[in-house]
């Protein structure tokens, strides 16, 4: 068996579809199908159950896919070690971030990192914490920016910065007369939230007592609970008068909205905050690249 065949194997398990796996691996579908069949014949077992619309790993196939992911990661580590011997800051660094961090962090990070490590290309990706967690453990990403708490076997985290939450509202909203907002007062108003699956949604619900119960009561009474797919969408909805929202301070820029349409208010002390951290695998060999990445952000 070859590393290429193992890559095909992992891609097929992830996508559950021969065509999608072939596209992910940049090969033709027949090439990938033949390689999987050859691997099954070599091992003497069926790795996948095939139907017209779905491909899923067999129980033993799941174990072999997990081991193949480990083998591929170790092979990648070998290449990283070789690259480190040449120049630890001279090969691509793959970095992920959760949706509520990436759009506000990456624009500053890319330019600063280019100055600090001009020979280190940066691949960036935004996704949910659960997706980034899986890609980090499989070696598809070298490091990820997430909000704490975050636990994962064989992964180390480093706190980068703390960020307070703020309230965004139209200037005519009843809370606009307050200089600072009591988190408990949010339950009395229509609060726009991120959709299910976003960790920032859970952080807001934890920070604002009574808000989760108010949302349940609205559901029970048949009132619509408005949710957004991104922080920028929430800002647009606030601007259109649908309600108020809670944002991390880095996302609270309202310069794009003409006129005094929106206001930003801080919370009363102790204000709710989140801690953003950088996470990477314990076995990741390019320590200087990780240090450069975190130092650039702190500077």
C-alpha positions as YAML, in Angstrom:
chain: A
units: angstrom
residues:
- id: 1
  name: UNK
  ca: [0.00, 0.00, 0.00]
- id: 2
  name: UNK
  ca: [1.08, 3.58, -0.59]
- id: 3
  name: UNK
  ca: [0.55, 6.92, 1.11]
- id: 4
  name: UNK
  ca: [-1.45, 8.01, -1.94]
- id: 5
  name: UNK
  ca: [-3.84, 5.09, -1.47]
- id: 6
  name: UNK
  ca: [-4.20, 5.99, 2.21]
- id: 7
  name: UNK
  ca: [-5.06, 9.57, 1.24]
- id: 8
  name: UNK
  ca: [-7.76, 8.27, -1.09]
- id: 9
  name: UNK
  ca: [-9.04, 6.04, 1.72]
- id: 10
  name: UNK
  ca: [-9.33, 8.90, 4.23]
- id: 11
  name: UNK
  ca: [-10.91, 11.23, 1.66]
- id: 12
  name: UNK
  ca: [-13.57, 8.66, 0.77]
- id: 13
  name: UNK
  ca: [-14.37, 8.10, 4.45]
- id: 14
  name: UNK
  ca: [-14.71, 11.85, 5.02]
- id: 15
  name: UNK
  ca: [-16.86, 12.62, 1.98]
- id: 16
  name: UNK
  ca: [-18.87, 9.39, 1.73]
- id: 17
  name: UNK
  ca: [-18.87, 9.77, -2.05]
- id: 18
  name: UNK
  ca: [-16.43, 8.59, -4.73]
- id: 19
  name: UNK
  ca: [-16.82, 11.68, -6.91]
- id: 20
  name: UNK
  ca: [-16.36, 14.12, -4.03]
- id: 21
  name: UNK
  ca: [-13.37, 12.17, -2.73]
- id: 22
  name: UNK
  ca: [-11.80, 12.20, -6.21]
- id: 23
  name: UNK
  ca: [-12.33, 15.96, -6.48]
- id: 24
  name: UNK
  ca: [-10.77, 16.47, -3.04]
- id: 25
  name: UNK
  ca: [-7.73, 14.44, -4.11]
- id: 26
  name: UNK
  ca: [-7.54, 16.07, -7.57]
- id: 27
  name: UNK
  ca: [-7.77, 12.75, -9.43]
- id: 28
  name: UNK
  ca: [-10.36, 11.10, -11.65]
- id: 29
  name: UNK
  ca: [-13.09, 9.01, -10.06]
- id: 30
  name: UNK
  ca: [-11.95, 5.77, -11.81]
- id: 31
  name: UNK
  ca: [-8.41, 6.31, -10.49]
- id: 32
  name: UNK
  ca: [-9.66, 6.62, -6.93]
- id: 33
  name: UNK
  ca: [-12.09, 3.69, -7.27]
- id: 34
  name: UNK
  ca: [-9.37, 1.40, -8.61]
- id: 35
  name: UNK
  ca: [-7.00, 2.40, -5.82]
- id: 36
  name: UNK
  ca: [-9.61, 1.67, -3.11]
- id: 37
  name: UNK
  ca: [-10.44, -1.70, -4.71]
- id: 38
  name: UNK
  ca: [-6.74, -2.57, -4.88]
- id: 39
  name: UNK
  ca: [-6.32, -1.69, -1.22]
- id: 40
  name: UNK
  ca: [-9.28, -3.84, -0.21]
- id: 41
  name: UNK
  ca: [-7.89, -6.77, -2.21]
- id: 42
  name: UNK
  ca: [-4.46, -6.33, -0.65]
- id: 43
  name: UNK
  ca: [-5.93, -6.30, 2.87]
- id: 44
  name: UNK
  ca: [-8.46, -9.02, 2.09]
- id: 45
  name: UNK
  ca: [-11.42, -7.16, 3.62]
- id: 46
  name: UNK
  ca: [-14.20, -4.78, 2.60]
- id: 47
  name: UNK
  ca: [-13.43, -1.29, 3.84]
- id: 48
  name: UNK
  ca: [-16.67, 0.34, 2.67]
- id: 49
  name: UNK
  ca: [-20.35, -0.43, 2.24]
- id: 50
  name: UNK
  ca: [-21.49, 0.92, -1.12]
- id: 51
  name: UNK
  ca: [-24.98, 2.03, -2.13]
- id: 52
  name: UNK
  ca: [-26.25, 4.12, -5.02]
- id: 53
  name: UNK
  ca: [-26.06, 7.38, -3.11]
- id: 54
  name: UNK
  ca: [-23.77, 6.82, -0.15]
- id: 55
  name: UNK
  ca: [-20.51, 5.14, 0.78]
- id: 56
  name: UNK
  ca: [-19.82, 4.40, 4.46]
- id: 57
  name: UNK
  ca: [-16.94, 2.67, 6.19]
- id: 58
  name: UNK
  ca: [-17.45, -0.79, 7.63]
- id: 59
  name: UNK
  ca: [-16.64, -1.25, 11.34]
- id: 60
  name: UNK
  ca: [-13.16, -2.56, 10.54]
- id: 61
  name: UNK
  ca: [-12.89, 0.08, 7.83]
- id: 62
  name: UNK
  ca: [-13.41, 2.83, 10.42]
- id: 63
  name: UNK
  ca: [-10.49, 1.50, 12.47]
- id: 64
  name: UNK
  ca: [-8.27, 1.28, 9.40]
- id: 65
  name: UNK
  ca: [-9.24, 4.81, 8.31]
- id: 66
  name: UNK
  ca: [-8.30, 6.10, 11.78]
- id: 67
  name: UNK
  ca: [-4.93, 4.35, 11.57]
- id: 68
  name: UNK
  ca: [-4.40, 5.63, 8.02]
- id: 69
  name: UNK
  ca: [-4.98, 9.18, 9.28]
- id: 70
  name: UNK
  ca: [-2.28, 8.63, 11.90]
- id: 71
  name: UNK
  ca: [0.14, 7.27, 9.29]
- id: 72
  name: UNK
  ca: [-0.49, 10.25, 7.01]
- id: 73
  name: UNK
  ca: [0.05, 12.65, 9.90]
- id: 74
  name: UNK
  ca: [3.34, 10.98, 10.81]
- id: 75
  name: UNK
  ca: [4.43, 11.17, 7.18]
- id: 76
  name: UNK
  ca: [3.58, 14.87, 7.19]
- id: 77
  name: UNK
  ca: [5.58, 15.29, 10.40]
- id: 78
  name: UNK
  ca: [8.60, 13.77, 8.65]
- id: 79
  name: UNK
  ca: [8.29, 16.41, 5.96]
- id: 80
  name: UNK
  ca: [7.88, 19.12, 8.57]
- id: 81
  name: UNK
  ca: [11.05, 17.94, 10.33]
- id: 82
  name: UNK
  ca: [12.93, 18.07, 7.05]
- id: 83
  name: UNK
  ca: [11.54, 21.55, 6.34]
- id: 84
  name: UNK
  ca: [12.50, 22.66, 9.82]
- id: 85
  name: UNK
  ca: [16.05, 21.57, 9.15]
- id: 86
  name: UNK
  ca: [16.07, 23.83, 6.11]
- id: 87
  name: UNK
  ca: [13.98, 26.74, 7.42]
- id: 88
  name: UNK
  ca: [11.21, 26.37, 10.05]
- id: 89
  name: UNK
  ca: [9.60, 29.52, 8.67]
- id: 90
  name: UNK
  ca: [10.02, 28.59, 5.03]
- id: 91
  name: UNK
  ca: [7.03, 26.32, 4.32]
- id: 92
  name: UNK
  ca: [3.26, 26.75, 4.40]
- id: 93
  name: UNK
  ca: [1.45, 27.10, 7.71]
- id: 94
  name: UNK
  ca: [-2.22, 26.01, 7.69]
- id: 95
  name: UNK
  ca: [-4.31, 27.91, 10.22]
- id: 96
  name: UNK
  ca: [-8.02, 27.72, 11.03]
- id: 97
  name: UNK
  ca: [-10.28, 29.99, 13.06]
- id: 98
  name: UNK
  ca: [-13.87, 29.89, 14.26]
- id: 99
  name: UNK
  ca: [-16.33, 32.00, 12.28]
- id: 100
  name: UNK
  ca: [-16.57, 34.72, 14.93]
- id: 101
  name: UNK
  ca: [-12.79, 35.21, 15.03]
- id: 102
  name: UNK
  ca: [-11.48, 34.69, 11.49]
- id: 103
  name: UNK
  ca: [-12.98, 37.72, 9.68]
- id: 104
  name: UNK
  ca: [-11.65, 40.13, 12.32]
- id: 105
  name: UNK
  ca: [-8.31, 38.46, 13.06]
- id: 106
  name: UNK
  ca: [-7.02, 37.27, 9.69]
- id: 107
  name: UNK
  ca: [-6.86, 40.67, 7.92]
- id: 108
  name: UNK
  ca: [-4.43, 41.92, 10.56]
- id: 109
  name: UNK
  ca: [-2.65, 38.61, 10.99]
- id: 110
  name: UNK
  ca: [-1.78, 38.02, 7.33]
- id: 111
  name: UNK
  ca: [-0.01, 41.33, 6.78]
- id: 112
  name: UNK
  ca: [1.84, 41.19, 10.11]
- id: 113
  name: UNK
  ca: [2.93, 37.59, 9.60]
- id: 114
  name: UNK
  ca: [4.21, 38.38, 6.13]
- id: 115
  name: UNK
  ca: [6.52, 40.96, 7.66]
- id: 116
  name: UNK
  ca: [7.68, 38.63, 10.44]
- id: 117
  name: UNK
  ca: [8.08, 35.53, 8.24]
- id: 118
  name: UNK
  ca: [8.09, 36.59, 4.57]
- id: 119
  name: UNK
  ca: [8.96, 33.09, 3.32]
- id: 120
  name: UNK
  ca: [6.13, 31.31, 5.16]
- id: 121
  name: UNK
  ca: [2.91, 31.17, 3.07]
- id: 122
  name: UNK
  ca: [-0.30, 31.11, 5.13]
- id: 123
  name: UNK
  ca: [-3.31, 28.93, 4.32]
- id: 124
  name: UNK
  ca: [-6.37, 30.05, 6.28]
- id: 125
  name: UNK
  ca: [-9.78, 28.51, 6.87]
- id: 126
  name: UNK
  ca: [-12.88, 29.46, 8.86]
- id: 127
  name: UNK
  ca: [-15.32, 26.91, 10.28]
- id: 128
  name: UNK
  ca: [-17.11, 25.62, 13.37]
- id: 129
  name: UNK
  ca: [-15.10, 24.54, 16.40]
- id: 130
  name: UNK
  ca: [-16.10, 20.90, 15.86]
- id: 131
  name: UNK
  ca: [-14.86, 20.94, 12.24]
- id: 132
  name: UNK
  ca: [-11.60, 22.67, 13.14]
- id: 133
  name: UNK
  ca: [-11.07, 20.21, 15.99]
- id: 134
  name: UNK
  ca: [-11.27, 17.26, 13.57]
- id: 135
  name: UNK
  ca: [-9.01, 18.85, 10.97]
- id: 136
  name: UNK
  ca: [-6.42, 19.71, 13.59]
- id: 137
  name: UNK
  ca: [-6.34, 16.16, 14.97]
- id: 138
  name: UNK
  ca: [-6.07, 14.70, 11.44]
- id: 139
  name: UNK
  ca: [-3.24, 17.02, 10.52]
- id: 140
  name: UNK
  ca: [-5.21, 18.94, 7.89]
- id: 141
  name: UNK
  ca: [-4.60, 22.13, 9.87]
- id: 142
  name: UNK
  ca: [-1.42, 22.98, 11.77]
- id: 143
  name: UNK
  ca: [-3.02, 25.33, 14.31]
- id: 144
  name: UNK
  ca: [-6.44, 26.78, 15.08]
- id: 145
  name: UNK
  ca: [-7.83, 29.83, 16.86]
- id: 146
  name: UNK
  ca: [-10.71, 28.90, 19.15]
- id: 147
  name: UNK
  ca: [-12.55, 30.25, 22.18]
- id: 148
  name: UNK
  ca: [-11.84, 28.59, 25.52]
- id: 149
  name: UNK
  ca: [-12.72, 26.21, 27.04]
- id: 150
  name: UNK
  ca: [-11.28, 23.76, 24.52]
- id: 151
  name: UNK
  ca: [-10.03, 20.27, 25.31]
- id: 152
  name: UNK
  ca: [-8.68, 17.69, 22.89]
- id: 153
  name: UNK
  ca: [-6.30, 14.76, 23.51]
- id: 154
  name: UNK
  ca: [-2.69, 15.47, 22.50]
- id: 155
  name: UNK
  ca: [-3.43, 19.14, 21.80]
- id: 156
  name: UNK
  ca: [-1.92, 22.09, 23.66]
- id: 157
  name: UNK
  ca: [-3.46, 25.57, 23.87]
- id: 158
  name: UNK
  ca: [-1.96, 29.00, 24.46]
- id: 159
  name: UNK
  ca: [-4.11, 31.95, 25.51]
- id: 160
  name: UNK
  ca: [-3.72, 34.85, 23.09]
- id: 161
  name: UNK
  ca: [-6.12, 37.58, 24.23]
- id: 162
  name: UNK
  ca: [-9.28, 38.31, 26.20]
- id: 163
  name: UNK
  ca: [-12.11, 40.10, 24.46]
- id: 164
  name: UNK
  ca: [-15.13, 41.77, 26.11]
- id: 165
  name: UNK
  ca: [-18.68, 41.51, 24.75]
- id: 166
  name: UNK
  ca: [-20.65, 44.61, 23.77]
- id: 167
  name: UNK
  ca: [-24.27, 45.33, 22.80]
- id: 168
  name: UNK
  ca: [-25.19, 46.67, 19.37]
- id: 169
  name: UNK
  ca: [-28.52, 48.48, 19.06]
- id: 170
  name: UNK
  ca: [-30.38, 51.09, 17.00]
- id: 171
  name: UNK
  ca: [-30.05, 54.61, 18.41]
- id: 172
  name: UNK
  ca: [-33.80, 54.76, 19.17]
- id: 173
  name: UNK
  ca: [-33.80, 51.56, 21.26]
- id: 174
  name: UNK
  ca: [-34.92, 51.90, 24.91]
- id: 175
  name: UNK
  ca: [-31.53, 50.68, 26.14]
- id: 176
  name: UNK
  ca: [-29.74, 53.43, 24.21]
- id: 177
  name: UNK
  ca: [-30.20, 55.82, 27.15]
- id: 178
  name: UNK
  ca: [-28.10, 53.52, 29.36]
- id: 179
  name: UNK
  ca: [-24.34, 54.12, 29.46]
- id: 180
  name: UNK
  ca: [-23.71, 50.47, 30.36]
- id: 181
  name: UNK
  ca: [-26.02, 47.48, 29.99]
- id: 182
  name: UNK
  ca: [-26.86, 45.00, 32.72]
- id: 183
  name: UNK
  ca: [-26.57, 41.50, 31.15]
- id: 184
  name: UNK
  ca: [-29.79, 40.45, 32.91]
- id: 185
  name: UNK
  ca: [-31.69, 43.24, 31.11]
- id: 186
  name: UNK
  ca: [-31.11, 41.54, 27.74]
- id: 187
  name: UNK
  ca: [-33.84, 38.99, 28.47]
- id: 188
  name: UNK
  ca: [-36.43, 41.77, 28.31]
- id: 189
  name: UNK
  ca: [-35.64, 42.63, 24.69]
- id: 190
  name: UNK
  ca: [-35.49, 40.92, 21.32]
- id: 191
  name: UNK
  ca: [-31.91, 39.68, 21.03]
- id: 192
  name: UNK
  ca: [-30.60, 38.42, 17.70]
- id: 193
  name: UNK
  ca: [-28.32, 35.40, 18.04]
- id: 194
  name: UNK
  ca: [-26.03, 33.25, 15.96]
- id: 195
  name: UNK
  ca: [-27.60, 29.98, 14.81]
- id: 196
  name: UNK
  ca: [-27.24, 26.62, 16.49]
- id: 197
  name: UNK
  ca: [-23.73, 25.20, 16.30]
- id: 198
  name: UNK
  ca: [-21.90, 28.49, 16.85]
- id: 199
  name: UNK
  ca: [-20.01, 28.53, 20.15]
- id: 200
  name: UNK
  ca: [-20.51, 32.30, 20.46]
- id: 201
  name: UNK
  ca: [-24.26, 31.73, 20.71]
- id: 202
  name: UNK
  ca: [-23.72, 29.56, 23.77]
- id: 203
  name: UNK
  ca: [-21.35, 32.13, 25.27]
- id: 204
  name: UNK
  ca: [-23.97, 34.87, 24.91]
- id: 205
  name: UNK
  ca: [-26.68, 32.71, 26.48]
- id: 206
  name: UNK
  ca: [-24.36, 31.94, 29.40]
- id: 207
  name: UNK
  ca: [-23.47, 35.61, 29.83]
- id: 208
  name: UNK
  ca: [-27.04, 36.97, 29.85]
- id: 209
  name: UNK
  ca: [-29.17, 35.47, 32.65]
- id: 210
  name: UNK
  ca: [-32.72, 34.67, 31.65]
- id: 211
  name: UNK
  ca: [-32.10, 35.03, 27.92]
- id: 212
  name: UNK
  ca: [-32.30, 31.32, 27.19]
- id: 213
  name: UNK
  ca: [-35.62, 31.02, 29.04]
- id: 214
  name: UNK
  ca: [-36.97, 34.07, 27.20]
- id: 215
  name: UNK
  ca: [-36.12, 32.40, 23.90]
- id: 216
  name: UNK
  ca: [-37.89, 29.21, 24.98]
- id: 217
  name: UNK
  ca: [-40.96, 31.25, 25.98]
- id: 218
  name: UNK
  ca: [-40.97, 32.94, 22.56]
- id: 219
  name: UNK
  ca: [-40.83, 29.56, 20.85]
- id: 220
  name: UNK
  ca: [-43.70, 28.30, 23.01]
- id: 221
  name: UNK
  ca: [-45.83, 31.35, 22.19]
- id: 222
  name: UNK
  ca: [-45.18, 31.01, 18.47]
- id: 223
  name: UNK
  ca: [-43.02, 34.13, 18.18]
- id: 224
  name: UNK
  ca: [-40.17, 33.93, 15.70]
- id: 225
  name: UNK
  ca: [-36.63, 33.82, 17.09]
- id: 226
  name: UNK
  ca: [-34.38, 35.54, 14.57]
- id: 227
  name: UNK
  ca: [-30.93, 34.00, 14.07]
- id: 228
  name: UNK
  ca: [-28.01, 34.95, 11.86]
- id: 229
  name: UNK
  ca: [-25.37, 32.91, 10.08]
- id: 230
  name: UNK
  ca: [-22.57, 35.39, 10.84]
- id: 231
  name: UNK
  ca: [-21.83, 38.38, 13.05]
- id: 232
  name: UNK
  ca: [-21.98, 40.64, 10.00]
- id: 233
  name: UNK
  ca: [-25.49, 39.36, 9.24]
- id: 234
  name: UNK
  ca: [-26.54, 40.14, 12.81]
- id: 235
  name: UNK
  ca: [-25.22, 43.70, 12.40]
- id: 236
  name: UNK
  ca: [-27.24, 44.16, 9.22]
- id: 237
  name: UNK
  ca: [-30.38, 42.87, 10.97]
- id: 238
  name: UNK
  ca: [-29.87, 45.29, 13.85]
- id: 239
  name: UNK
  ca: [-29.48, 48.12, 11.32]
- id: 240
  name: UNK
  ca: [-32.79, 47.11, 9.75]
- id: 241
  name: UNK
  ca: [-34.58, 47.32, 13.11]
- id: 242
  name: UNK
  ca: [-35.11, 43.61, 13.87]
- id: 243
  name: UNK
  ca: [-33.65, 43.81, 17.37]
- id: 244
  name: UNK
  ca: [-30.38, 44.14, 19.27]
- id: 245
  name: UNK
  ca: [-27.41, 41.78, 19.46]
- id: 246
  name: UNK
  ca: [-24.31, 40.94, 21.46]
- id: 247
  name: UNK
  ca: [-20.93, 41.00, 19.69]
- id: 248
  name: UNK
  ca: [-17.31, 40.45, 20.59]
- id: 249
  name: UNK
  ca: [-15.69, 43.89, 20.67]
- id: 250
  name: UNK
  ca: [-13.53, 43.13, 17.58]
- id: 251
  name: UNK
  ca: [-16.71, 42.76, 15.51]
- id: 252
  name: UNK
  ca: [-18.42, 45.93, 16.73]
- id: 253
  name: UNK
  ca: [-17.12, 48.29, 14.02]
- id: 254
  name: UNK
  ca: [-20.11, 50.25, 12.67]
- id: 255
  name: UNK
  ca: [-18.17, 52.60, 10.38]
- id: 256
  name: UNK
  ca: [-19.77, 50.98, 7.33]
- id: 257
  name: UNK
  ca: [-23.22, 52.23, 8.40]
- id: 258
  name: UNK
  ca: [-23.85, 55.82, 7.34]
- id: 259
  name: UNK
  ca: [-25.24, 58.27, 9.87]
- id: 260
  name: UNK
  ca: [-25.90, 57.67, 13.59]
- id: 261
  name: UNK
  ca: [-27.93, 54.53, 12.90]
- id: 262
  name: UNK
  ca: [-26.31, 52.16, 15.40]
- id: 263
  name: UNK
  ca: [-24.88, 52.47, 18.90]
- id: 264
  name: UNK
  ca: [-22.44, 50.28, 20.81]
- id: 265
  name: UNK
  ca: [-22.79, 49.93, 24.56]
- id: 266
  name: UNK
  ca: [-20.53, 48.09, 27.00]
- id: 267
  name: UNK
  ca: [-21.84, 45.80, 29.73]
- id: 268
  name: UNK
  ca: [-21.75, 46.65, 33.43]
- id: 269
  name: UNK
  ca: [-18.80, 45.22, 35.35]
- id: 270
  name: UNK
  ca: [-17.84, 42.46, 35.47]
- id: 271
  name: UNK
  ca: [-18.44, 42.49, 31.72]
- id: 272
  name: UNK
  ca: [-18.76, 39.12, 29.99]
- id: 273
  name: UNK
  ca: [-15.67, 38.21, 27.97]
- id: 274
  name: UNK
  ca: [-14.23, 35.37, 25.98]
- id: 275
  name: UNK
  ca: [-10.64, 34.10, 25.82]
- id: 276
  name: UNK
  ca: [-9.21, 33.37, 22.38]
- id: 277
  name: UNK
  ca: [-6.48, 30.75, 22.28]
- id: 278
  name: UNK
  ca: [-4.18, 29.14, 19.75]
- id: 279
  name: UNK
  ca: [-4.27, 25.33, 19.70]
- id: 280
  name: UNK
  ca: [-1.88, 22.88, 18.03]
- id: 281
  name: UNK
  ca: [-0.90, 19.24, 18.27]
- id: 282
  name: UNK
  ca: [1.69, 18.26, 20.88]
- id: 283
  name: UNK
  ca: [3.57, 16.37, 18.16]
- id: 284
  name: UNK
  ca: [3.68, 19.32, 15.75]
- id: 285
  name: UNK
  ca: [7.42, 19.83, 15.05]
- id: 286
  name: UNK
  ca: [7.52, 23.46, 13.82]
- id: 287
  name: UNK
  ca: [7.60, 25.15, 17.22]
- id: 288
  name: UNK
  ca: [9.22, 28.29, 15.84]
- id: 289
  name: UNK
  ca: [6.31, 28.77, 13.43]
- id: 290
  name: UNK
  ca: [3.80, 28.51, 16.30]
- id: 291
  name: UNK
  ca: [5.82, 30.96, 18.42]
- id: 292
  name: UNK
  ca: [6.04, 33.41, 15.52]
- id: 293
  name: UNK
  ca: [2.29, 33.18, 14.93]
- id: 294
  name: UNK
  ca: [1.36, 33.84, 18.56]
- id: 295
  name: UNK
  ca: [4.00, 36.57, 19.02]
- id: 296
  name: UNK
  ca: [2.75, 38.44, 15.95]
- id: 297
  name: UNK
  ca: [-0.76, 38.50, 17.42]
- id: 298
  name: UNK
  ca: [0.39, 39.63, 20.86]
- id: 299
  name: UNK
  ca: [2.50, 42.41, 19.33]
...
